[in-house]
C-alpha cells in the first residue's frame, strides 16, 4: 500500500499545474484590453478627447505653458534651390536629388533669402559627407532633416528658421 501512494506522489510532482499559466494569460489579456480602452477613451492623455480639453484649458488659464499658435499669415517659405549630389562608386544609386523649403517668420524672409548661398553650402557639404549606404536605410530622412535643420539654423541665426520641409529626396 505504501508503494502505490509513493507512485501517485511522484506522478503529481512530474506534472506541473497549468493553473498559474492560465491565470497569467487571462490577467494579461484583461490588462491589455483595459489599457487600450483607457488610451483610446482619453483617460491617459493622447486620446481624442485630450485635445479639446487642452484647448479649453489654454483659453481659461492665460498664465499656462505658452503654445505656439502663430497665425499662418506670419509664415513665409523660402525655397532652397535643388541640390544634385553625386554619391560615388560604392553606392547603389548614382545621384541624390534634394529640394527643400525653409519655413521662416515673415519678418526674416528677405534676410534668409540673402543667406541662401550659405544654406546651400552647408546642406551640400553635409549631404556629400554622408556614407551612401546610410542614404538607402529606411527612416533616414527624419535624421537627415533634423541634422540639416540644425545646421541651417546655425547659419541663419537664432529664431530665423522654424522648419525645413523636404520637397524632394530622390536617389537615382
N, C-alpha and C positions, 0 to 999 in steps of 0.2 A: 504494500500500500504506500509505503514511503517512496518507492520508486516512481509511481505514477504521479504523485504530486510534484516531485522534483522535475519530471519531464514537462509538466504543464508550466511550471515557473520558467524554465529555460525557453520554451516556445514564446511566452509572453515577453520576455526580455529581448528576444531576437526580432520581434516585430514592433517597430515604433508606432506610436499613435499618430494618426493624421489629423486629429482634432486641432492642435495648435496651428498647423498649416492652413486649415480651412478657416479658422477664426482670423488669422492674419490676412488672408486674401479678402475676406468679407470686410474687414476693417479698412483695408487699403482701398477697396472699391468705394466704400462709403465716404472715406476721407477725400478721395479724388472727386467724387460727384459733388460733395459739399463745397470743396474748393472751387470747382468750376462754377457752381451756382453763385457763390459769393463774389467771384470775379466778374461774371457776366452780368450780375444784377447791380453792380456798382458798390457793393459793400466794402470792397478792399481798395477802391480807387482805380482809376483807369478804365472803368466801365462807361457805359453810355450816359448814365445819369451824373457822372462826375463832372463833366464839362459844364453843364448847366449850373450846377451848384457852385463851381469855381467862378463862373462869370457873375452870378448874382452876389457872391461874397465879395468880389473885387469892386462891384458898384457900391455896396453898402459900406465897405471899410476902405476909406481913402488912404489910410496910412499902412496898408498891407504891402507885400512884396511887389515891386514895380513890374509890370508886364509890358513887353514891347508890342504895343498896338499902334505903331506908326502908320498913318494913312498911306495908302499906295501912291497918292499924289506926290509924296515926298521922296519917292524912289526913282532912280534913273538906272538904266542899263547901259554899260559901256562895252561894246563888242570888242573882243580880243581877236585880231586877225588870225586866220588859220595858220597853224604850225604843221610842218611836214618834217618828221624826224626819221632819219634812216637808222635802222636797227642793227645792222651789221650781219656778218655771215653766219653767226650761230643761231640766229632767230628763225622761227618758222615763217614769220611774215617779213617782208622787206621794209615796210614803212609804217609809221604811225601817223595818222592824220588827226589832229586835235584842233577843236574850235570851241571857244568858251565865251562867256559874257560875265562881266563883273556887276554885281548889284551894289550900287553906291547911293548914299544920300544925295538928293538932287543938288545941294549946295556945293558938293565936291566933284560933280561930274566933269566939269571942264578941267579941273586940276588933274584928275585921274586920266583923262584923255591925253593930257600933255605928258603923262608918265608911261604911256603905252609902250614905247620902245624899251624901257627898263622892265616893264611887266613881261613883255615877250622874251627878253633876255633871260630873266630868272626862270620862266617856265621852260624855255628851250634848254637851258643848262641843266635843270633838274631832270627833264624827261630824257635827255641824252645820257645822263649819268646812270640811269636805271638799268638793271640787268634785263635783257629782253625776255628771259623766261618768266620774270615776275609779271610782265605785262599780260601774259597769257593766263594767269591764275584767275579763278573766279573770285569776285568780290574785291579785286584790286582797285577798282575805280573809286571806291569810297576812301581808301587810304591815300591814293594819289590826289584826289580832290582836296582832302584835308591838308596834305603837305603843301600843295600848290597855293591854297588859300592862305596858309600861314606865311609862306614866302612872299606872296603878293602883298599881304597886309604889312609886312615889314618894309617893303619897298615904298608903298604908298603912304604909310604913316598911320598912326593910331586913329581908329574910328572912321577911316575913309572908305574902307571896303566892308560891306556887310556880308556878302556871299559870293561864291564862284559857282556859276552854272555851267555845267558841261553840256555843250550843244552837240558836239560830235567827237567820238573817240573810236576810230576805226583802224584796225590792223589789216593791212593788205600787202 
